Amino acid sequence: MTRMAVATGCLLAVSLWALDEARAQRRGPRPTAVKTAPVVSKAIPEEVSFIGTIEPNVATTVASVVSGRVAAAGFREGDAVVAGKTVLLTVDTRGREIALRERAAAVTRARKQWEKVREGSRSEEVAQRLAGAKEQAAILQHHRRDLERARRLYEGNLISLAEFQKVESDYIAAREKYGSAQAALKLTRSGARDEDIAMAEAEHEEARARMDAVAYEIDRSTLRAPISGFIVKKHVDVGDWVNAGEPVADLVDLDPVFAAGPVGERKIARLRTGLPTTVTLDAFPGEVFAGELAHIIPQADTRSRSFPVKVRLSNARGRLKAGMLARVVVIVASGEPSVLVPKDAVVRRGPDELVFVVSNGRAKAVKVNTGRGYRALLEVSGGDLKPGQQVVTLGNEVLRDGAKVQLGNGAGPGGRPGARSGRPGAGPDSKRDGNR
């Protein structure tokens, strides 16, 4: 009884399958599940592309201005710094502060001497010189009378020649002293000479310069960041002895940054500063950064015959780091509008390139000629395609002209949309090779 029931069930299943197949044959082949995308009209810009590296706006090594023991160096690699505010280094200044006090005292002395020479002699000094001159005048008068008396005595043969000559020499000495006293009085009354005043002033300025030099060293003993940015390397630490000119830290300014790379001599003539650019980086997949062509270096690398080019990028948030790989596209010209389809919409059937246009649930094969690629799109001509028409991008490998299609994610032949079939022209090479 059981065997008879099983046999009856099998016969019933076979009958139902046969009935379904007969109905399917009457309805025709099942629709192929496909995905579509619109035809677009878009201008393909003329572009020059190159691979570059992100470079900082400024990269500098800050050096110590003075020599001495490092009293403080509290910065760390990676720290952000602000120009003129962030302290990088402090050198011990105790010895220089002592020297500054010595220089200040020397300036005071030099200033007093200069003022004394410039103002001239005081009234007391003039009176002293005048009294001295009068005294010498009286002495000279006394010696003049002695000389006249000695001359009369000598002429009367009352004294010897030697006695006369001694009186005469005393008179001459008195006359010289009187002349010196008169000159001193005149100098005291007229004041110092211009060259003496100038020399005293110069000595005062020299003393001030020595003091200013020590004050400058004290001021420069505190070293501040010359640019705003980040510290990438630290060269000294507390307790080290640093000499003037030795490196303290390496700093970079990362706003803006530059994407720098080589452009061949065949393309360099098409570039000019100010052209808009787009930059993509492996560090930020899917993001596009807008920039501007900033510098074209007019000296080629003689080995590669390429010219260094730099693109400026804003980096206010500091996301772009020096050394990142950058893919740069310079937009040379806007171009003319073209008909574009997704690259996946084009399939190759023998020598022909086709796209399938979907209309009223059926796919129509349209022969096209392909041109330039632009990102995920491909320029096509011929076939009289119109912007807005829907073309098949998935499932088109197995389509035939006039085939029924079903939009969406339904299963195609083989259990998935657009599965490969064993028919000619539907093999793995039927799709247009790669992303053109």
Buried (B, 14 or more C-beta within 10 A) or exposed (E): EEEEEEEEEEEEEEEEEEEEEEEEEEEEEEBBBBBBBEBBEBEBBEBBBBEBEBBBBEBBEBBBBBBBEBBBBEBEEEBEBEEEEBBBBBBBBEEBEEBBEEBBEBBEEBBEBBEEBBEBBEEEEBEBBBEBBEEBBEBBEEBEEBBEEBBEBBEEEEBEEEEBEEBBEBBEEBBEBBEEBBEBBEEBEEBBEEEEBBBBBEBBEEBBEBBEEBBEBBEBBBBBBBBBBBBBEBBBEEEEEBEEEBBBBBBBBBBBBBBBBBBEEEBBEBBEEEBBBBBBBEEEEEEEBEBBBBEBBEEBEEEEEBBBBBBBBEBEEEBBBBEBBBBBBBBBEEBEEBBBBBBBBBBBBEEEBBBBBBEEEBBBBBEBEBBEBBEEBBBBEEBEBEEEBBBBBBBBBBBBEEBBBBBEEBEBBEEBBBBBBEEEBBEEEBBBEEEB
